[in-house]
Amino acid sequence: MSGSDVATTVFLTQLQLVTFLVFAPFLAATIRITKARLQSRRGPGVLQPYRDLAKWWGKLPVESNASGPVARYAPAFMLGAIVTAALLVPGAAARAPLAGWGDLLVVVGLFATARFAIALAALDSGSAFGGMGSSRDVAISALAEPGLVLALAGVAVAAGSTDLGTISAFGIIHGVGLLGPAHLLAAAAFGIVIIAETGHYPVDNPETHLELTMVHEGMLLEASGRSLATLVFASELKLVVLAALFSAAFFPFGAATEMAPGPIALGLVVGLGKMLVIGQGLALIDATIAKARIMAMPDFLGLASLLALTGLGIRVLMP
Amino acid sequence: MGLLLAVAIGVIVVAAAARSRAAARRVDTWTCGIAPKPAFQYTATSYSKPIRLFFRRILVPEREVRVEYHPGTAFPSSIRYRSEITLLLEDRILRPAHRLGISGADVARKLQGGAIQLYVAYIVIAVLALLIWAR
């Protein structure tokens, strides 16, 4: 690694870390605002998620008598895994800040690690709600993961590499020609996986506290103070990372291919714009359809796996 | 290695920040107003329930709930719960194959009774059958 490479890595890492961390609550806010408007409510302000996080961060925590070190350290562990994943996904440039440190399989693995941490933390307090949320979340992700991996396998086969930077650069070179049927099927599959992974309709209701339906919220019930702030922030950041992964793998247009201030600034703006579009899509789905029964999940998420597998099949059989 | 290091540093920083405040207030877990008991926890079986439901075509889960009531009331005196899944490989493939093998061996033992006259008869029948077939 030459000197300029190190400088690029350091610069991109700082840029991505700051923008993603600052942007995550904003993206969550835009989704909530659009959803509220579509339901004829005024909705919270743009700063509400920041205020929530600040409030929880300042509160004295309440811990369960039954919980131990797992519940105490799992939130930090989860955030650590998501932040690491964030630095392995290309953002402003067609190159991940920590390019070469891990490919897309590492990103998928880090998501699984984060889920493992929060699932354990939810069980730690001994509450049935935590167990319920944890058990459902793990079951849903077991159904979503094949779709995620198969969708990414499609673009990896096309680009001939599992490195996300290579995949992005490949997409930019091919331009609109990239958008063949195989590509669009995989993108649709990935879209379904984003819904499932971030707990939006019809998989989960991000705002419910009704014990019969909650999935993600069930795992946060016993968390308070800084643990709660960390967990909520990690979930908000996860959406940003998934959206970045989606644009890097499927619609990388606009990302900088050369390391100059102009292209990188443009790539950053375009990247954040794409995330906002994805967020608005999620808000539109949230506001217009009903939550499905959990028993409908195998069909819904099976569809994702099927779409991704069809895309992969087209790619392999008809190159 | 570098990746592990990055994760570890992140965890330590956040954990340290999260613990810098005074010690947490410790209370019982909220269980809707009842005193919490270890029995309220999710067991391994209840944890895997959604998976059993999702894959019920393959696992074919079975469950049996037997409730006995205090006479004349709606309050249960005892509840028995039994649940079982079908083990695809063992119940559907290995056991039937094992049964087939055993019954096949039973038939073979009857054919191969140990009497020399029987074997001579088999040879005669086989030769006759071949002669008829090759005619």
Interface residues (C-beta under 8 A of the other chain):
Chain A: L60 P61 V62 E63 S64 N65 A66 S67 R72 Y73 P75 A76 F77 L79 G80 A81 V83 T84 L87 L98 W101 G102 V106 L110 L123 S125 G126 S127 A128 G130 G131 M132 S134 S135 R136 V138 A139 I140 A142 L143 L221 E222 G225 R226 S227 T230 I294 M295 M297 P298
Chain B: G2 L3 A6 V7 A8 G10 V11 I12 V14 A15 A17 A18 R19 R21 A22 A24 R25 R26 V27 D28 T29 W30 T31 P36 P38 F40 Q41 Y42 S46 Y47 S48 K49 P50 I51 L53 F54 F55
